[in-house]
């Protein structure tokens, strides 16, 4: 099962996420998929894999500026929430 499937089929319905929140979670999953070069799977919920992704986010730039710490914290929170 992919993380995206987990979000749509299990997590969002159980936690009654609004469509807007699902879009925000999908943005994090999109970034993770770009980093991995494939869709993240449940097996990617691993301390080392998630840490590598977050470190990658720290080193990236958007429009010439570093990605904000709040955005990275959001990615971490969303991944950890789905992981738990």
VEXDREN-2710 file (C-alpha; in Angstrom, 1 decimal):
% VEXDREN-2710
k/r/px/py/pz
1/UNK/0.0/0.0/0.0
2/UNK/1.3/3.4/-0.8
3/UNK/1.2/6.3/1.7
4/UNK/-1.2/8.2/-0.6
5/UNK/-3.6/5.2/-0.6
6/UNK/-3.3/5.1/3.2
7/UNK/-4.2/8.8/3.4
8/UNK/-7.2/8.6/1.1
9/UNK/-8.7/5.2/1.9
10/UNK/-8.0/5.0/5.7
11/UNK/-6.7/8.1/7.4
12/UNK/-8.9/10.8/5.9
13/UNK/-12.2/9.0/6.4
14/UNK/-11.4/7.9/10.0
15/UNK/-10.3/11.4/11.0
16/UNK/-12.9/13.2/9.0
17/UNK/-10.3/15.4/7.2
18/UNK/-11.6/18.2/5.0
19/UNK/-10.7/18.1/1.3
20/UNK/-8.4/21.1/1.9
21/UNK/-6.4/19.2/4.6
22/UNK/-6.1/16.2/2.3
23/UNK/-4.7/18.4/-0.4
24/UNK/-2.1/19.7/2.1
25/UNK/-1.1/16.1/3.1
26/UNK/-0.9/15.3/-0.6
27/UNK/1.6/18.1/-1.0
28/UNK/3.9/16.5/1.6
29/UNK/3.5/13.1/-0.1
30/UNK/4.3/14.7/-3.5
31/UNK/7.5/16.1/-2.1
32/UNK/8.5/12.8/-0.5
33/UNK/7.7/11.0/-3.8
34/UNK/9.9/13.4/-5.7
35/UNK/12.7/12.8/-3.2
36/UNK/12.4/9.0/-3.5
37/UNK/11.8/8.9/-7.2
38/UNK/8.7/6.8/-6.7
39/UNK/5.5/6.8/-4.6
40/UNK/6.3/6.3/-0.9
41/UNK/5.1/3.0/0.4
42/UNK/4.2/2.0/4.0
43/UNK/7.6/0.3/4.2
44/UNK/9.2/3.8/3.8
45/UNK/8.0/4.7/7.3
46/UNK/11.5/4.2/8.7
47/UNK/13.5/6.5/10.9
48/UNK/16.4/6.7/8.5
49/UNK/14.2/7.2/5.3
50/UNK/12.1/9.9/6.9
51/UNK/15.2/11.6/8.3
52/UNK/16.9/11.6/4.9
53/UNK/13.8/13.2/3.4
54/UNK/13.6/15.9/6.0
55/UNK/17.4/16.6/5.6
56/UNK/16.8/16.9/1.9
57/UNK/14.1/19.5/2.6
58/UNK/16.5/21.5/4.8
59/UNK/19.1/21.6/2.0
60/UNK/16.5/22.6/-0.8
61/UNK/15.7/26.1/-1.9
62/UNK/12.5/27.5/-3.4
63/UNK/12.7/30.6/-5.6
64/UNK/16.3/31.0/-4.3
65/UNK/15.3/31.0/-0.7
66/UNK/15.7/28.2/1.9
67/UNK/12.5/26.3/2.7
68/UNK/11.1/27.6/6.0
69/UNK/11.5/25.6/9.2
70/UNK/7.7/25.7/9.6
71/UNK/7.3/23.9/6.2
72/UNK/9.8/21.2/7.2
73/UNK/8.0/20.8/10.6
74/UNK/4.7/20.5/8.7
75/UNK/6.2/17.7/6.6
76/UNK/7.6/15.9/9.7
77/UNK/4.3/16.2/11.6
78/UNK/2.2/14.9/8.6
79/UNK/4.5/12.0/7.9
80/UNK/4.6/11.1/11.6
81/UNK/0.8/11.4/11.9
82/UNK/0.3/9.0/9.1
83/UNK/3.0/6.7/10.4
84/UNK/1.4/6.5/13.8
END
